[in-house]
Amino acid sequence: MVTEGTRDAGDPAEAVVLAVDGGASKTDVWIVAADGTVLGTARGGGSNHQFSGLDGAMDALGSTIEAALGAAGLDPRTRPAAATGAYCLAGVDLPVDEERLGGAIAARGWSATDLLRNDTMAVLRAGSRSGWGVGVVCGSGLNCAGLGPDGSVERFPSLAELSGDFTPGGSWLGVRALGLALRAGDGRGGPTALSYLVPAHFGLPDPEAVLSAVYTGALDYGRLFELARVCLDAAAGDDAAAGAAAGLLADEVVAMANAIIGRLGVAGDEVEVVLGGGVFDSAYAAFTARVESGVLVVAPKARFRRLEAPPVLGAALLGLDALGAPVGSELRLRSSAAAADPAAGG
């Protein structure tokens, strides 16, 4: 399900796309001209309403959008500021999310036409060359969505254990790393380098000190998500416990991707599987290899694409699609995407 809305655009100076990729830890915004030229960019804090609340998410979006508009030389106070806004956001999981976020975005008036998508669709659009396929995001969270050659869409609610996601992304892996470190010390588990890597990451003496700091609030629970990278690095160093945990997460990615492939009915086709998110960026190459080999069991002709461009590129492409921009606009945008730094303005 997709939320789309159109308001009176008045007389916008030019047809521009406001492209947004919003996640739990950061928000990227690009302002893109109809010919595919990147006019301005900005990066802000997380805008997942499930973590920051609806008002907090809108405020995070607003400040980042205003910064990007300023970098593009456009007046941030103008409403609408863009002809089309493509908002690809984490936390757009159920129809109620689409209704709440769609209404809140419309109330801000940033764009004349609003396209609201789950952020997984930005990964898929940015990475796919065929125009359809399966997109996987494995960062702090985990989600998977598919777009069939006939235009059908398949996805998951992605609400962690509430929706049956047993290993929901890097956040789970980070918490698991602390658990493995604690179990190694209290006799429930075997030895692991995480016993010293986990407390060292926070400058604390031992895993019990990390547990106590989280329990008392001295250390924010969300900071445990940072331990996903620690766990993957340990796995890359042949730590058995860390490798087993990473393997469980890889198997969940495989289960989701294969389910989407089956629901789309494309197991026998050359389906593109786009892999995005920070977990795929780690030094632990066995993680990606395990995902790919697991998918090939179900879809032997699958082609894998590691998303090298920022996902906000996909949001921009979705916006250009909505404008009916020519193929040349996409080519120009893709060629300039490597030079567009979402962390900088201009």
TORKOL-4160 file (C-alpha; in steps of 0.2 Angstrom, whole numbers, padded with zeros to 4 digits, m for minus):
346
<pt num="1" X="0000" Y="0000" Z="0000"/>
<pt num="2" X="0006" Y="0017" Z="m0005"/>
<pt num="3" X="0001" Y="0034" Z="0001"/>
<pt num="4" X="0000" Y="0048" Z="m0012"/>
<pt num="5" X="m0007" Y="0065" Z="m0011"/>
<pt num="6" X="m0008" Y="0081" Z="m0022"/>
<pt num="7" X="m0011" Y="0098" Z="m0016"/>
<pt num="8" X="m0012" Y="0115" Z="m0026"/>
<pt num="9" X="0005" Y="0118" Z="m0031"/>
<pt num="10" X="0002" Y="0137" Z="m0034"/>
<pt num="11" X="0016" Y="0142" Z="m0047"/>
<pt num="12" X="0032" Y="0133" Z="m0041"/>
<pt num="13" X="0047" Y="0141" Z="m0049"/>
<pt num="14" X="0053" Y="0124" Z="m0056"/>
<pt num="15" X="0049" Y="0106" Z="m0056"/>
<pt num="16" X="0060" Y="0099" Z="m0043"/>
<pt num="17" X="0060" Y="0083" Z="m0033"/>
<pt num="18" X="0062" Y="0083" Z="m0014"/>
<pt num="19" X="0070" Y="0066" Z="m0011"/>
<pt num="20" X="0070" Y="0059" Z="0007"/>
<pt num="21" X="0078" Y="0043" Z="0015"/>
<pt num="22" X="0074" Y="0043" Z="0033"/>
<pt num="23" X="0080" Y="0030" Z="0045"/>
<pt num="24" X="0082" Y="0027" Z="0064"/>
<pt num="25" X="0100" Y="0035" Z="0064"/>
<pt num="26" X="0100" Y="0047" Z="0050"/>
<pt num="27" X="0090" Y="0056" Z="0037"/>
<pt num="28" X="0096" Y="0061" Z="0020"/>
<pt num="29" X="0088" Y="0074" Z="0008"/>
<pt num="30" X="0092" Y="0078" Z="m0010"/>
<pt num="31" X="0085" Y="0092" Z="m0020"/>
<pt num="32" X="0085" Y="0086" Z="m0038"/>
<pt num="33" X="0080" Y="0095" Z="m0054"/>
<pt num="34" X="0069" Y="0087" Z="m0067"/>
<pt num="35" X="0084" Y="0084" Z="m0078"/>
<pt num="36" X="0092" Y="0074" Z="m0065"/>
<pt num="37" X="0104" Y="0087" Z="m0058"/>
<pt num="38" X="0107" Y="0086" Z="m0039"/>
<pt num="39" X="0105" Y="0104" Z="m0033"/>
<pt num="40" X="0108" Y="0102" Z="m0015"/>
<pt num="41" X="0109" Y="0089" Z="m0001"/>
<pt num="42" X="0109" Y="0088" Z="0018"/>
<pt num="43" X="0110" Y="0075" Z="0031"/>
<pt num="44" X="0101" Y="0076" Z="0048"/>
<pt num="45" X="0096" Y="0065" Z="0063"/>
<pt num="46" X="0085" Y="0050" Z="0063"/>
<pt num="47" X="0067" Y="0052" Z="0058"/>
<pt num="48" X="0059" Y="0035" Z="0062"/>
<pt num="49" X="0043" Y="0039" Z="0071"/>
<pt num="50" X="0043" Y="0022" Z="0080"/>
<pt num="51" X="0058" Y="0029" Z="0090"/>
<pt num="52" X="0056" Y="0048" Z="0090"/>
<pt num="53" X="0037" Y="0049" Z="0090"/>
<pt num="54" X="0027" Y="0058" Z="0075"/>
<pt num="55" X="0031" Y="0076" Z="0080"/>
<pt num="56" X="0050" Y="0071" Z="0083"/>
<pt num="57" X="0050" Y="0063" Z="0066"/>
<pt num="58" X="0042" Y="0078" Z="0057"/>
<pt num="59" X="0054" Y="0090" Z="0066"/>
<pt num="60" X="0069" Y="0080" Z="0060"/>
<pt num="61" X="0063" Y="0079" Z="0043"/>
<pt num="62" X="0059" Y="0098" Z="0043"/>
<pt num="63" X="0076" Y="0103" Z="0048"/>
<pt num="64" X="0085" Y="0092" Z="0036"/>
<pt num="65" X="0073" Y="0097" Z="0022"/>
<pt num="66" X="0076" Y="0116" Z="0025"/>
<pt num="67" X="0095" Y="0113" Z="0025"/>
<pt num="68" X="0094" Y="0104" Z="0009"/>
<pt num="69" X="0083" Y="0118" Z="0001"/>
<pt num="70" X="0095" Y="0131" Z="0007"/>
<pt num="71" X="0110" Y="0121" Z="0000"/>
<pt num="72" X="0100" Y="0121" Z="m0017"/>
<pt num="73" X="0098" Y="0140" Z="m0016"/>
<pt num="74" X="0079" Y="0138" Z="m0013"/>
<pt num="75" X="0069" Y="0148" Z="0000"/>
<pt num="76" X="0065" Y="0135" Z="0013"/>
<pt num="77" X="0050" Y="0145" Z="0018"/>
<pt num="78" X="0041" Y="0143" Z="0001"/>
<pt num="79" X="0027" Y="0131" Z="0001"/>
<pt num="80" X="0026" Y="0120" Z="m0008"/>
<pt num="81" X="0045" Y="0120" Z="m0010"/>
<pt num="82" X="0045" Y="0105" Z="m0023"/>
<pt num="83" X="0034" Y="0098" Z="m0036"/>
<pt num="84" X="0036" Y="0081" Z="m0030"/>
<pt num="85" X="0041" Y="0074" Z="m0013"/>
<pt num="86" X="0047" Y="0056" Z="m0012"/>
<pt num="87" X="0048" Y="0051" Z="0006"/>
<pt num="88" X="0056" Y="0034" Z="0009"/>
<pt num="89" X="0055" Y="0031" Z="0028"/>
<pt num="90" X="0059" Y="0018" Z="0040"/>
<pt num="91" X="0043" Y="0014" Z="0050"/>
<pt num="92" X="0031" Y="0014" Z="0036"/>
<pt num="93" X="0025" Y="m0003" Z="0040"/>
<pt num="94" X="0007" Y="m0004" Z="0042"/>
<pt num="95" X="m0008" Y="0006" Z="0034"/>
<pt num="96" X="m0010" Y="0016" Z="0051"/>
<pt num="97" X="0008" Y="0022" Z="0048"/>
<pt num="98" X="0004" Y="0027" Z="0031"/>
<pt num="99" X="m0011" Y="0037" Z="0037"/>
<pt num="100" X="m0002" Y="0045" Z="0051"/>
<pt num="101" X="0014" Y="0050" Z="0042"/>
<pt num="102" X="0005" Y="0054" Z="0026"/>
<pt num="103" X="m0006" Y="0067" Z="0035"/>
<pt num="104" X="0008" Y="0074" Z="0045"/>
<pt num="105" X="0019" Y="0076" Z="0029"/>
<pt num="106" X="0004" Y="0084" Z="0020"/>
<pt num="107" X="0002" Y="0096" Z="0034"/>
<pt num="108" X="0019" Y="0103" Z="0032"/>
<pt num="109" X="0016" Y="0107" Z="0014"/>
<pt num="110" X="0034" Y="0103" Z="0008"/>
<pt num="111" X="0029" Y="0096" Z="m0009"/>
<pt num="112" X="0014" Y="0098" Z="m0020"/>
<pt num="113" X="0013" Y="0079" Z="m0023"/>
<pt num="114" X="0018" Y="0067" Z="m0009"/>
<pt num="115" X="0024" Y="0049" Z="m0012"/>
<pt num="116" X="0026" Y="0039" Z="0004"/>
<pt num="117" X="0036" Y="0023" Z="0003"/>
<pt num="118" X="0045" Y="0011" Z="0015"/>
<pt num="119" X="0063" Y="0015" Z="0015"/>
<pt num="120" X="0066" Y="m0003" Z="0007"/>
<pt num="121" X="0059" Y="0003" Z="m0009"/>
<pt num="122" X="0072" Y="0016" Z="m0010"/>
<pt num="123" X="0085" Y="0003" Z="m0009"/>
<pt num="124" X="0077" Y="m0007" Z="m0022"/>
<pt num="125" X="0074" Y="0007" Z="m0034"/>
<pt num="126" X="0092" Y="0013" Z="m0032"/>
<pt num="127" X="0100" Y="m0004" Z="m0035"/>
<pt num="128" X="0089" Y="m0012" Z="m0048"/>
<pt num="129" X="0093" Y="m0010" Z="m0066"/>
<pt num="130" X="0078" Y="m0020" Z="m0072"/>
<pt num="131" X="0065" Y="m0010" Z="m0063"/>
<pt num="132" X="0059" Y="m0024" Z="m0052"/>
<pt num="133" X="0067" Y="m0036" Z="m0040"/>
<pt num="134" X="0069" Y="m0038" Z="m0021"/>
<pt num="135" X="0076" Y="m0026" Z="m0010"/>
<pt num="136" X="0084" Y="m0030" Z="0007"/>
<pt num="137" X="0089" Y="m0017" Z="0021"/>
<pt num="138" X="0099" Y="m0024" Z="0035"/>
<pt num="139" X="0105" Y="m0010" Z="0046"/>
<pt num="140" X="0099" Y="m0006" Z="0063"/>
<pt num="141" X="0083" Y="m0015" Z="0058"/>
<pt num="142" X="0079" Y="m0028" Z="0045"/>
<pt num="143" X="0066" Y="m0027" Z="0031"/>
<pt num="144" X="0063" Y="m0034" Z="0014"/>
<pt num="145" X="0051" Y="m0029" Z="0000"/>
<pt num="146" X="0049" Y="m0034" Z="m0018"/>
<pt num="147" X="0042" Y="m0027" Z="m0034"/>
<pt num="148" X="0037" Y="m0039" Z="m0047"/>
<pt num="149" X="0038" Y="m0037" Z="m0066"/>
<pt num="150" X="0020" Y="m0035" Z="m0067"/>
<pt num="151" X="0020" Y="m0021" Z="m0054"/>
<pt num="152" X="0014" Y="m0031" Z="m0039"/>
<pt num="153" X="0022" Y="m0027" Z="m0022"/>
<pt num="154" X="0026" Y="m0039" Z="m0008"/>
<pt num="155" X="0033" Y="m0034" Z="0009"/>
<pt num="156" X="0033" Y="m0038" Z="0028"/>
<pt num="157" X="0027" Y="m0027" Z="0042"/>
<pt num="158" X="0044" Y="m0028" Z="0050"/>
<pt num="159" X="0039" Y="m0025" Z="0068"/>
<pt num="160" X="0053" Y="m0036" Z="0076"/>
<pt num="161" X="0047" Y="m0051" Z="0086"/>
<pt num="162" X="0029" Y="m0044" Z="0086"/>
<pt num="163" X="0028" Y="m0048" Z="0067"/>
<pt num="164" X="0038" Y="m0064" Z="0068"/>
<pt num="165" X="0055" Y="m0057" Z="0065"/>
<pt num="166" X="0066" Y="m0067" Z="0076"/>
<pt num="167" X="0083" Y="m0058" Z="0072"/>
<pt num="168" X="0077" Y="m0041" Z="0067"/>
<pt num="169" X="0093" Y="m0033" Z="0061"/>
<pt num="170" X="0109" Y="m0025" Z="0068"/>
<pt num="171" X="0100" Y="m0019" Z="0084"/>
<pt num="172" X="0097" Y="m0037" Z="0088"/>
<pt num="173" X="0115" Y="m0042" Z="0084"/>
<pt num="174" X="0121" Y="m0028" Z="0095"/>
<pt num="175" X="0111" Y="m0034" Z="0110"/>
<pt num="176" X="0116" Y="m0052" Z="0106"/>
<pt num="177" X="0134" Y="m0047" Z="0107"/>
<pt num="178" X="0132" Y="m0041" Z="0125"/>
<pt num="179" X="0122" Y="m0057" Z="0130"/>
<pt num="180" X="0136" Y="m0068" Z="0123"/>
<pt num="181" X="0149" Y="m0058" Z="0132"/>
<pt num="182" X="0139" Y="m0060" Z="0148"/>
<pt num="183" X="0136" Y="m0079" Z="0145"/>
<pt num="184" X="0154" Y="m0082" Z="0143"/>
<pt num="185" X="0158" Y="m0075" Z="0160"/>
<pt num="186" X="0144" Y="m0084" Z="0170"/>
<pt num="187" X="0146" Y="m0101" Z="0163"/>
<pt num="188" X="0131" Y="m0102" Z="0151"/>
<pt num="189" X="0141" Y="m0100" Z="0135"/>
<pt num="190" X="0158" Y="m0103" Z="0128"/>
<pt num="191" X="0173" Y="m0092" Z="0127"/>
<pt num="192" X="0172" Y="m0077" Z="0115"/>
<pt num="193" X="0182" Y="m0062" Z="0111"/>
<pt num="194" X="0166" Y="m0052" Z="0114"/>
<pt num="195" X="0170" Y="m0054" Z="0133"/>
<pt num="196" X="0183" Y="m0040" Z="0131"/>
<pt num="197" X="0178" Y="m0032" Z="0115"/>
<pt num="198" X="0161" Y="m0027" Z="0121"/>
<pt num="199" X="0166" Y="m0018" Z="0137"/>
<pt num="200" X="0181" Y="m0010" Z="0128"/>
<pt num="201" X="0169" Y="m0002" Z="0115"/>
<pt num="202" X="0162" Y="0008" Z="0129"/>
<pt num="203" X="0177" Y="0011" Z="0140"/>
<pt num="204" X="0171" Y="0000" Z="0154"/>
<pt num="205" X="0180" Y="m0014" Z="0163"/>
<pt num="206" X="0169" Y="m0029" Z="0160"/>
<pt num="207" X="0152" Y="m0035" Z="0152"/>
<pt num="208" X="0144" Y="m0034" Z="0169"/>
<pt num="209" X="0148" Y="m0015" Z="0170"/>
<pt num="210" X="0140" Y="m0013" Z="0153"/>
<pt num="211" X="0124" Y="m0022" Z="0159"/>
<pt num="212" X="0124" Y="m0011" Z="0175"/>
<pt num="213" X="0126" Y="0005" Z="0165"/>
<pt num="214" X="0112" Y="0001" Z="0153"/>
<pt num="215" X="0100" Y="m0005" Z="0167"/>
<pt num="216" X="0103" Y="0011" Z="0177"/>
<pt num="217" X="0102" Y="0022" Z="0162"/>
<pt num="218" X="0120" Y="0028" Z="0163"/>
<pt num="219" X="0122" Y="0021" Z="0145"/>
<pt num="220" X="0107" Y="0023" Z="0133"/>
<pt num="221" X="0100" Y="0006" Z="0128"/>
<pt num="222" X="0101" Y="0012" Z="0110"/>
<pt num="223" X="0120" Y="0012" Z="0111"/>
<pt num="224" X="0120" Y="m0007" Z="0112"/>
<pt num="225" X="0116" Y="m0006" Z="0093"/>
<pt num="226" X="0134" Y="m0001" Z="0090"/>
<pt num="227" X="0139" Y="m0018" Z="0095"/>
<pt num="228" X="0133" Y="m0025" Z="0079"/>
<pt num="229" X="0149" Y="m0019" Z="0071"/>
<pt num="230" X="0159" Y="m0026" Z="0085"/>
<pt num="231" X="0151" Y="m0043" Z="0084"/>
<pt num="232" X="0154" Y="m0043" Z="0065"/>
<pt num="233" X="0172" Y="m0039" Z="0067"/>
<pt num="234" X="0174" Y="m0053" Z="0080"/>
<pt num="235" X="0166" Y="m0065" Z="0067"/>
<pt num="236" X="0178" Y="m0059" Z="0054"/>
<pt num="237" X="0192" Y="m0064" Z="0066"/>
<pt num="238" X="0185" Y="m0082" Z="0067"/>
<pt num="239" X="0176" Y="m0080" Z="0084"/>
<pt num="240" X="0164" Y="m0094" Z="0084"/>
<pt num="241" X="0151" Y="m0086" Z="0095"/>
<pt num="242" X="0150" Y="m0070" Z="0085"/>
<pt num="243" X="0150" Y="m0080" Z="0069"/>
<pt num="244" X="0135" Y="m0090" Z="0075"/>
<pt num="245" X="0125" Y="m0075" Z="0079"/>
<pt num="246" X="0129" Y="m0067" Z="0063"/>
<pt num="247" X="0124" Y="m0083" Z="0054"/>
<pt num="248" X="0107" Y="m0082" Z="0063"/>
<pt num="249" X="0104" Y="m0065" Z="0056"/>
<pt num="250" X="0110" Y="m0070" Z="0038"/>
<pt num="251" X="0097" Y="m0084" Z="0039"/>
<pt num="252" X="0083" Y="m0072" Z="0043"/>
<pt num="253" X="0088" Y="m0062" Z="0028"/>
<pt num="254" X="0087" Y="m0077" Z="0017"/>
<pt num="255" X="0071" Y="m0082" Z="0024"/>
<pt num="256" X="0063" Y="m0065" Z="0020"/>
<pt num="257" X="0071" Y="m0064" Z="0003"/>
<pt num="258" X="0065" Y="m0081" Z="m0002"/>
<pt num="259" X="0048" Y="m0078" Z="0005"/>
<pt num="260" X="0046" Y="m0062" Z="m0006"/>
<pt num="261" X="0053" Y="m0071" Z="m0021"/>
<pt num="262" X="0040" Y="m0085" Z="m0019"/>
<pt num="263" X="0026" Y="m0073" Z="m0016"/>
<pt num="264" X="0031" Y="m0064" Z="m0032"/>
<pt num="265" X="0032" Y="m0080" Z="m0042"/>
<pt num="266" X="0049" Y="m0076" Z="m0049"/>
<pt num="267" X="0060" Y="m0090" Z="m0042"/>
<pt num="268" X="0064" Y="m0096" Z="m0060"/>
<pt num="269" X="0068" Y="m0079" Z="m0066"/>
<pt num="270" X="0084" Y="m0068" Z="m0066"/>
<pt num="271" X="0077" Y="m0058" Z="m0051"/>
<pt num="272" X="0089" Y="m0044" Z="m0045"/>
<pt num="273" X="0092" Y="m0045" Z="m0026"/>
<pt num="274" X="0098" Y="m0028" Z="m0020"/>
<pt num="275" X="0107" Y="m0029" Z="m0003"/>
<pt num="276" X="0108" Y="m0012" Z="0007"/>
<pt num="277" X="0112" Y="m0007" Z="0025"/>
<pt num="278" X="0127" Y="m0006" Z="0036"/>
<pt num="279" X="0128" Y="m0024" Z="0040"/>
<pt num="280" X="0132" Y="m0028" Z="0022"/>
<pt num="281" X="0147" Y="m0016" Z="0024"/>
<pt num="282" X="0156" Y="m0025" Z="0037"/>
<pt num="283" X="0173" Y="m0034" Z="0035"/>
<pt num="284" X="0164" Y="m0051" Z="0038"/>
<pt num="285" X="0162" Y="m0056" Z="0020"/>
<pt num="286" X="0154" Y="m0073" Z="0026"/>
<pt num="287" X="0138" Y="m0064" Z="0030"/>
<pt num="288" X="0135" Y="m0059" Z="0012"/>
<pt num="289" X="0141" Y="m0075" Z="0005"/>
<pt num="290" X="0129" Y="m0085" Z="0017"/>
<pt num="291" X="0114" Y="m0074" Z="0011"/>
<pt num="292" X="0118" Y="m0076" Z="m0007"/>
<pt num="293" X="0120" Y="m0095" Z="m0006"/>
<pt num="294" X="0104" Y="m0096" Z="0003"/>
<pt num="295" X="0094" Y="m0086" Z="m0010"/>
<pt num="296" X="0102" Y="m0096" Z="m0024"/>
<pt num="297" X="0094" Y="m0112" Z="m0017"/>
<pt num="298" X="0077" Y="m0105" Z="m0021"/>
<pt num="299" X="0081" Y="m0093" Z="m0036"/>
<pt num="300" X="0096" Y="m0101" Z="m0045"/>
<pt num="301" X="0096" Y="m0087" Z="m0058"/>
<pt num="302" X="0096" Y="m0073" Z="m0045"/>
<pt num="303" X="0108" Y="m0058" Z="m0048"/>
<pt num="304" X="0114" Y="m0049" Z="m0033"/>
<pt num="305" X="0118" Y="m0031" Z="m0032"/>
<pt num="306" X="0127" Y="m0023" Z="m0017"/>
<pt num="307" X="0120" Y="m0005" Z="m0015"/>
<pt num="308" X="0135" Y="0006" Z="m0017"/>
<pt num="309" X="0125" Y="0023" Z="m0019"/>
<pt num="310" X="0116" Y="0030" Z="m0004"/>
<pt num="311" X="0098" Y="0025" Z="m0003"/>
<pt num="312" X="0091" Y="0042" Z="m0006"/>
<pt num="313" X="0096" Y="0040" Z="m0024"/>
<pt num="314" X="0081" Y="0028" Z="m0025"/>
<pt num="315" X="0070" Y="0041" Z="m0017"/>
<pt num="316" X="0075" Y="0053" Z="m0030"/>
<pt num="317" X="0073" Y="0041" Z="m0044"/>
<pt num="318" X="0055" Y="0037" Z="m0038"/>
<pt num="319" X="0052" Y="0056" Z="m0038"/>
<pt num="320" X="0058" Y="0057" Z="m0056"/>
<pt num="321" X="0047" Y="0043" Z="m0061"/>
<pt num="322" X="0032" Y="0052" Z="m0054"/>
<pt num="323" X="0037" Y="0068" Z="m0064"/>
<pt num="324" X="0038" Y="0057" Z="m0080"/>
<pt num="325" X="0056" Y="0062" Z="m0082"/>
<pt num="326" X="0065" Y="0055" Z="m0098"/>
<pt num="327" X="0078" Y="0041" Z="m0096"/>
<pt num="328" X="0092" Y="0054" Z="m0098"/>
<pt num="329" X="0087" Y="0061" Z="m0082"/>
<pt num="330" X="0090" Y="0045" Z="m0073"/>
<pt num="331" X="0106" Y="0042" Z="m0081"/>
<pt num="332" X="0112" Y="0060" Z="m0076"/>
<pt num="333" X="0106" Y="0057" Z="m0058"/>
<pt num="334" X="0115" Y="0041" Z="m0057"/>
<pt num="335" X="0131" Y="0048" Z="m0064"/>
<pt num="336" X="0131" Y="0062" Z="m0052"/>
<pt num="337" X="0126" Y="0052" Z="m0037"/>
<pt num="338" X="0144" Y="0047" Z="m0033"/>
<pt num="339" X="0149" Y="0065" Z="m0032"/>
<pt num="340" X="0134" Y="0071" Z="m0021"/>
<pt num="341" X="0139" Y="0069" Z="m0003"/>
<pt num="342" X="0123" Y="0068" Z="0007"/>
<pt num="343" X="0132" Y="0073" Z="0023"/>
<pt num="344" X="0136" Y="0090" Z="0015"/>
<pt num="345" X="0126" Y="0104" Z="0009"/>
<pt num="346" X="0127" Y="0109" Z="m0010"/>
